[in-house]
């Protein structure tokens, strides 16, 4: 009987120790900072004379913005987009987008393009994004911005009136999310005027996923 009681008490003590260890571990995990990756808390890059810092929200109770919480928008209009738009157009995730900002945007070799309308853009966007809606890439008589945008992207107008892109910028385009057709439309409009598809990159998950990860959102001034 004595051995049985001693063994029972030992088991109880071991159980208590294990539970305490697990509980303390959970508290430590909760107290940890919210990083972008295991070795990166934030990324910094320069664009247009301004330094941007992107990190994740550190509030463990933070929730996604209400405007990105809806799940059932009507289709047509908000249909699920394919994973790939073209064999030469790269589909990227958040980490690739962050690398793009440092390797292309910060060095003047590319642009991050928000393909949404100005009303959505003004509510908040990825820091450093340029707002160029999909229709800006259409060469229509009413599009007074077309030529200047093409020049900005590295295009030259030929004697035949077509656009040649001998030294084009790398462009990474996005819109609201996997249901948003505006960045796919912008990419198709660009390819229709001979923009090299290998210079185009697409963040398919868009602002909905970006906000869902608590990444920095900038409200333009």
VENMOSUL-V29335 format. One record per pair of residues at least 24 apart in sequence whose C-alpha atoms are under 6 Angstrom apart, sorted by the first residue. I is the first residue (numbers start at 0). J is the second residue. Records with the same first field share a line. If there is no record, write none. Layout:
I = J  J
This chain:
33 = 57
44 = 101  105
45 = 105
46 = 105
53 = 215
54 = 214  215
55 = 213  214
56 = 213
63 = 210  211
67 = 207
77 = 178  179
78 = 178
79 = 177  178
80 = 177  178
87 = 196  197
88 = 196  197  199  200
89 = 200
90 = 200  201  202
91 = 201  202
108 = 168
109 = 168  169  170
110 = 170
111 = 171
112 = 171  172
113 = 173  174
114 = 173  174  181  182
115 = 174
121 = 219
122 = 218
123 = 216  217  218
124 = 216  217
125 = 216  217
126 = 217
133 = 181  185
136 = 188
169 = 198
170 = 199
171 = 200  201
172 = 201
173 = 202  205
174 = 205
175 = 205  206  207
176 = 204  205  206  207
177 = 203  204
